[in-house]
Amino acid sequence: MPTDFLRRLTALFALACALLAVAGNVRAQDAAGRSNTTTLKFDFGPGKVKEGYRQVLPTTLYTKELGYGFEPGAQVTCVDRGGGDALRGDFCTSSAPFYFSVALPEGNYDVTVTFGDRAGETVTTVKAELRRLMLEEVRTARGRFETRTFTVNVRTPQIPAGGQVKLKDREKTTEAWAWDEKLTLEFNNARPAVAAIEIKRNDKAPTLFLLGDSTVCDQPREPYNSWGQMLTRFFKSGIAIANHAESGESLRSSLGARRLDKVLSLIRPGDYLFVQFGHNDEKEKGEGVGPFTTYKASLKHYVEEARQRGATVVLVTPMQRRTFDAAGKITDSHGDYDDAVRQAAKELNAPLIDLHAMSTPFYEALGPEESKKAFAPGDGTHHNNYGSYQLARAVVEGIKSNRLPLVKYLADDLRPFDPAHPDPVSSFKIPPSPLATETKPLGN
């Protein structure tokens, strides 16, 4: 074979490999299902691109072939301020929230974002997947930059041993971002400015798994929200929260949908499982069905199965509904179900977070009228951003009072929280996400 032909063939092969790398084959996995991807680096803006980074422009739209980019509808402007720093000389921004996605295998990832603008102030809030609050408010002064890291979980419905989670219709449509092949980041607030993003798989990070109902799950659209998707804000990088709760679920229906099976396929020694059900369990009927029979037995099953895999299980009582009496006091709508959780926790020697008890002074502190501002309009069960944020703070207090090893991962700026003295509604500043719905979550 002629030498020139071999030389050309080798050059073409090298070019093809380079093009594939640029296209972003970010979904590669080894035989065990673990990612063999190196760190992914993205330089936002039209200026000089830092070596080892992939340039992101307003025209960089996500496709499965490319493997990264802005989600359709993004109204992004990218600016080049020049200068010698390729990474901080340019950035992308928008007057409206925008989404950036990267295709990734299931797992935990450390995401590092560089914020700032040489010529102006910036303020950015970051949410991941289905509105999990990761960074509450990152501010940079003119000419200053901030780099923040958080750890996020990416999941798929497949169960390694076979089969998959039985997804509801809404999980295939409005909740699809919670189960798809990519990590999606939402950049929000008055003036978000993203200069760079690095994403690196973190197989060593412990995972805090959540199982529960609509008051725990990642609600996809405004005005609904849950404490599970606010809890992420109160942890530093190095631990991931995997929210496997879903609207309308009871302990038994969640088990039937194989949500526990999915968690058990991933959970490992050093991980945690928080379990909060009750709202839907109390509506189940049938011979022998009740809080101290089927409900408590199911709780014990969840605890025992996770413990067999070396995980710590924390039981959480269901928070109250917004049901006031004439004297302005909360009336209990859960019957014996909260007591059944307490009893199970005592019998199993499991940590207990009594959200039922903590939500009572929270609602009563606001009163019958003002407490409406903690819930979605016309709803006495499902919370909005403000209400779920306060309940997430209550869960954090439960973590601290139980002296769980998790406390070492709590955010450095964490303030003590007294449910009887919640944050004023008027001071709450988490910006709403752009997508909204009038359809209530399943369950009540």
N, C-alpha and C positions, 0 to 999 in steps of 0.2 A: 504494500500500500504506500503511495507517495508520501513523503515527509510533509509537504505543504498541506495535503489533505488532512493528515492527522493533526497538524497544528491548528487548522481551521476547525476541525471537529472538536478539539479540546477547548478552543476559544468559545465556540457556540455552546458547549455544555456548561462552561463557567458562567456565560451570560445568562443562560436559562436558570441556573441556580440563584444568581443574583436577583433576577426578576421575581423569582418565587419568594425570596426573602423580603423584598420590598413589598410584595403583595400581602405579606403578613400571614404566614402559616402558623397562627397563634393557637391552633387547636390540637397540635401534635400531642400524642400520648404514648406511653410505653405499654408493655403487655399487661402490667398490673393496673392500668387505668390512671396512673399518675402523669401529670404534665411533665414533659421534658423541655419545656419552653424556658429560655433564658429571660432575663428582665426585658420587658417591653418599654420603650422610651419614645415619647411623643413631644415634639417641639412645635408649639402653636404659634402661627403667624407667618407673614410673607418674607421675613428677613432671613439672614444667614442661618443655616441649620447646623446645630451642634453635631459633631461627629458621633455616630452611634444612635442618633435619634431619627424618627420618621416625621416628616413635616406634615402639619395639619393646617389646611386652608379652609375658607368658607365653602369651597366646592368639594371638600372631602366628606362625602356622604357614605353612611354605612351600607355595605353590601356583604353578603356571606363570602363572596369571592375575595374582597379586599380584607375583610376581617376586622375593620375598625372604621370609625368616622362618626360624624354628626347624624342624629336621627332626622328623618324628613320633617320639614316645617321649621327647622332652626333658622332664625334670622340673625346670623352671626356676622360680625365685622372683625376683621383681623388687622392689626396695626403694627407697623414697623417703626420703632423710635431710633433705630440705628445704634451706633456705639460698638464697642469691642466685645461685649458679652452676647454671644449668639443666643443663649437661652433666655436672658432677661431683656433683650433688646426689642422683642416683639411679643404679642399676646393676642388672644381672641376674647371678644366681649359681646354683649348684647343688651338691649333695653328690655328684653323679655327672657324668661327662663329658657334654657336650652339643654339638650341631652347629647352626651357623647358615649358611644358604646364600643366595646372591645370583645371579640369572640374569645372565650376562655373555657377550658374544661372545668368540670365540677371541682370545687376546692376552696381553700381560703387564700386570699391575696392581700398583700400590703400595697396600698395605693398611696403614692406620694405626689402631692400637687404643689406647684409653685405659683403663687399669686402675686400680682403687682403690676404697676405701670410707672415708668420713669416720669411721666408728665401729669399724673393725676392720682387722686385717691380712689381706692377700690373697696368694695364690701361684697363678700361672697358667702353664701350658704350652700352646702353640698349635701345632697341626698343620693342614696344608691338604690338600685333595683326599684322596688315599689315603695318609694318615699321613705326609706330608712334614713333617719337624720344622722349624718356622720359628722359634719362640722357645722356648728350653729351659726357662727358669724365671724368670718375672718376679715379683719380690716387692715389695710395698708395705707400709709401716708404716701404722698407724692414722692416718687423716687425710692421708695422702700419696698422690700419683698418679704413674703412669708412662705415658708415651706412646711406643710403639715402632712402627716402620715396617719392613715387609719386602715383597719383591717376589715375586709368585707368577705362574706360568704357567697359563693355562686353554686347553684344546684340544678339538677335535672330530675325528671320523674323516675328515671330508670333505677332499679334495685339490682345491685351486682349479682345477687344469688338467683335472680330471675324475676321477670314481671316488672311492674311499675306502679307508682301511686295512681289511684283511680281519681283522676282530676275531674272537678266539676266543670260545667260549661264555661263559667266565668273565669276559671283558671286557664282556659284555652284562648280567651279573648282579652278582657280588660286586665287580667292578672298574668298574662303570658310572660311579661318580663321577669316574673319570679321563677320561671321554670325553663327559660330558653337557653340558647347556647352562648349567651354573652353577658358581660357585666355592663350595666347601664348607669351612668352618672348624670345627675341633674345639677346644673349650676344655676343658682337663683340669687335673689336679693337686688339691692339698688343698683349696683354696678359690678357684676362679676367680671373678673379678669384672670384668665388662665394662661400662664406662660409655658407650663410644661407639666407632663404627667409621666410618672414611672409606675409600672405595675410588676410586682414580683410575687411568685407563688410562695406561700408560707405553710409548709407541711408541719411545722413544729408548733404552730399556734393552737392553743386549746380552743374548743368550740363550746359555746353556750347554746344549746338547742332549746327551742320553745315549742310546746304543743298546747293547743287550746282552741278557743272559738273566735268569734268576730271581735271580741274585745281585746284579743291578743295579736291577731294576724296582721300581716301587711295589707292594710286597706289600699286599694289601687287609686282611688280618686277622692278629691275634696267633695264635701266637707268632712268625710269620715276619716278617722284615724284611731290607732290603738297604742297602748303602752308598749307593745312589742317593737313597733317601728320607731318609737322615741328612745327606747332603752339604749340603742347603739350610741347615742350622743354622749352618754355618761361613762364611756369606757375609752381608755387609751388604745393605741395600736398594740398588736401582739395577742389579741383575743378576738375571735369572730363570733357574731351572733347569727345563728341559723334559725330563722323563724318558719317552722313547719305547721303553725296553727292555721286554721281555715274557718271562714264564716259558716255558721249553721251546724258545726260539729259538736257531738257529745263524745264522751270517752269511747263508747261502743262504736259509734259511726266512724270516728277517726281511726279506730283499730281496723274496722272493716274496709276502709279506704286505703289501708296499708301505710298510713302515715307513720305509725310507730315502727313498722318494719323498715321503712326508709331510714328513720333516725337510727335504729339499731344497727343498720348496715354500715353506718358511718361513725357512730360514737365509739370512743376509745378511752382507756384509763386517763384520768385527769380532766375529762370533759364534764359538762354539767347538762342536766335536763330539768327545765322548769315546766311544771304541768299545772294549767289552770283551766278547769272546765266547770260546769254547773248550770249555766244559763239554759242550755238546751237539754241537759240530762234530766232536769226536773220536770220536763214535759213528756218524757217517755212513759208509756203505759204498759201494763201486762202483769201477769201473776208473778209476784216476788220482786218486781221492779221497785227500787226505792233507794234512798240515800245511804242507809246502813246495810244494804244487801248488794245489789248489782253495782251500784256506783262505787261503794268502798272497795268491793272486790276488784273492780277494774283499776282503781287507783293503785291497789297493791300489785296488780299484774304489771303495770307500767314501771313501778319502782323496782320490783324484783328483776325484771328483764334488763333494765338499764344498769342496775348494780352488778349483774352477772358479767357485764362488759367493763367493769371498773369505773363507771361514771358516778357522780354524785347527783342525786335527785332531790329537787326542792319542790314541795307542794305549795301551791298558791290558792288561797280561797277566792271565790268569785267576788268582784266588787259589787256594791249595791247598785240597784237601779235608782233613778231619780224619782222616788215615790215619797212625798212629804205628807204628813198629817196636818191637821188644822193648827197644831202648835208649832209647826215649822221643824218637826223632827222626822228623820227618815224612818219609814216603815219597812220592815224586812220582807222582801219578796222571794227569798230563796228557801224558805222553810228550814229543813234540817240539813240542807246540802253543805252549807259552810261548816256546820258542826261535824259532818261526816269527814270532811277534809282534815279538820283538826284532830279528830279521833284517829284517822289513818296515819297521820304524821306522828302522833304519839306512840301508836302501836308499832310502827316501823322504825322509830327513832330517826325520822327524816326531818330536815330543816323545814320550817313553816314560815311563809310570808303571808300575813293575815291582811290581804288587801280588802277583804270584807269589812274588817274593823277599821282600817285606815281611811277607807272611802267615806265612811259615815261622817266623821268630823269635817272632812273636806267639803262635802256637799252642804252640810249644815252651816259651815262657816260662810258660804256664799249665800245661802238662803234659797227659798223656793223660786224666786224670780231670777236672781243673779246666776244661780247654778245652771240655768238654761244655756248660758254662755260657755259651759264646759261640754256641751253636747251638740250633736248635729241638730239642725232645726227640726222641731216637731218630734224629737226622739228622746226617750228617757233611758236608753240602754247604751247606744253607740256614741262615742265621744268625738269631739273635734280635736284639732291640734292642741289647743290649750288644755283641755281636759285630760288627754292622753299623756301630755308632757308632765302634768302634775302627778298622775298615777305612776308614771315611770320613775319619778323621783321617790314616790312611796316605795316602789319595789327596791330601789337602791338602798333606802333606809332599812328595808328588810334584810338585804344582803349584809349590811353593816352590823345590824343587831344580832344576826346569826353568826357573825365572825367567820364568814366563809372565806376561804383563801382567795376568792374572787376580788376581795377588796384591794389587792395589790394592783389590779388592772383598772380601778376606777380613775376617772379623769382627775387631773391635778386641780382644776378649778371648781371642783364639786363643793357645793354649800350644804350645810345641814338643812333638813326639810321637816317641818311640822305640818301634818295634814290639816290641823286646825287653823293654820295661818298660811294658806297657799299664796303663791305669787299673785299680785293683783292682775286682773284680766287686762286692765289698761296698759300694763307694761309688757305684755307678751308680744314678741316681735318676729316669730318664725313666719317667713313668707309662705303663702299658700303655693302649692304646685299648680301648674297651668290646667290640668285636666280635672273636670268636675262631673258629677252625676247627680241625678235625682232619685236613683234606684237605691233603696236601702240594702244594707248587707243582709245576708241570710241569717235567720235566727233572731231571737229577742231575749 
